[in-house]
Amino acid sequence: MRGLARARLVAMAVVLGAGLSACQPLYLPLVPERLPAPELTQLGDGSSLTLQGGVPTLRLVLARVPERGWLAVQWFAPDGREAASDSVWIAPADEGEGRTLTLPARVAVTPGEWRAVVSFGHDIVRQFRLELPAAKAP
């Protein structure tokens, strides 16, 4: 019986030793490799949303255009609904140039906060805000 118990202990030690020697420690680097930052479309400081001739007008200065594509603008009325949308095609050669987009004439301009959200691809580039005062009573 002692021989059998000893044989079992030796067998378990061999199995455990074989199992432990097959284990490899998991290595994770302490600091992951630096990934390059994505190049995003950027607008310059001269970009603005103003009121021209009673209509909200968006002036965009293209500071950085890393790739060709559609620069989209969504116009939001004071009640929060999307009033209109527009887009312009831009390319890297357009850097430093300007684009002007005007709220379409079919949209009634009402007093309150108007917003224009500019996006490129799936990225929001910038949001502009313009407060239109209510008409003064005579």
BAVEX-876920 format. One record per residue (C-alpha): x, y, z. Coordinates in steps of 0.5 Angstrom, whole numbers, padded with zeros to 4 digits, always signed. Each point is the difference from the previous one (the first is absolute). Layout:
REM residues N
XYZ...
This chain:
REM residues 138
+0000+0000+0000+0006+0005+0002+0003-0002-0007-0007+0002-0004-0001+0007+0004+0007+0001-0001-0001-0001-0008-0006+0004+0000+0004+0006+0003+0005-0001-0005-0005+0000-0005-0003+0006+0002+0006+0004+0001+0002-0002-0007-0006+0002-0003+0000+0007+0004+0007+0001-0002-0001-0001-0007-0007+0005+0000+0004+0005+0004+0006+0000-0005-0005+0001-0006-0002+0006+0003+0002+0007-0003+0000+0006+0004-0005+0005-0004+0004+0006-0002-0003+0007-0001+0004+0006-0001+0000+0005+0005-0001+0006-0005-0003-0002-0006+0003+0003-0007-0002+0007-0002-0005+0000-0005+0000+0005-0005-0005+0006+0001-0006+0000-0006+0001+0006-0004-0007+0004+0000-0003+0005-0004+0001+0007+0004-0003+0007-0001+0004+0006+0001-0002+0006+0005-0003+0004-0006-0006-0005+0000-0006+0003+0002-0008+0000+0000-0003+0007-0001-0006+0004-0002+0000+0002-0007-0006+0004-0003-0004-0003+0005+0002-0008-0002+0005-0004+0005+0006-0001-0004+0006-0004+0001+0007+0002-0002+0005-0006+0001+0008+0000-0001+0003-0006-0001+0006-0001+0004+0002-0007-0001-0003-0005-0005+0003-0007+0000-0004-0003-0005-0005+0001-0005-0008+0000+0002-0006+0003+0001+0000+0005+0006-0008+0000+0002-0004+0006+0004-0006-0002+0004-0004+0007+0001-0004-0001+0007-0006+0005+0001-0001+0003+0007-0006-0005+0001+0006-0006+0000-0002-0003-0007+0004-0001-0006-0002+0006-0004+0005-0002-0006+0006-0003-0002+0006+0002-0005+0006-0003-0002+0007+0002-0004+0005-0004-0003+0007+0001+0002+0007-0002-0001+0007+0001+0003+0001+0005-0006-0005+0004+0004+0004+0001+0006+0000+0008+0002-0006+0001-0005-0007+0002+0003-0007-0002-0002-0007+0003+0002-0006-0003+0001-0007+0003+0001-0006-0002+0003-0005-0002-0006-0005+0005-0002-0006-0005+0001+0002+0000+0008-0004+0005+0004+0005+0004+0004-0003+0001+0007+0003+0003+0007+0004-0004+0004+0006-0004+0000+0002-0003-0006+0006-0005-0001+0004-0003-0005+0003-0006+0001+0006-0002-0005+0003-0007-0001+0004-0004-0004-0001-0007-0001-0002-0003+0007+0004+0006+0004-0004+0006+0002+0005+0006-0002-0003+0006+0004-0007+0002+0002-0002+0008-0001-0005+0004+0004-0004+0006-0002-0005+0004+0004-0005+0003-0004-0004+0005+0004-0007+0001+0000-0003+0006-0005-0001+0006+0004-0007+0003+0001-0002+0006-0003
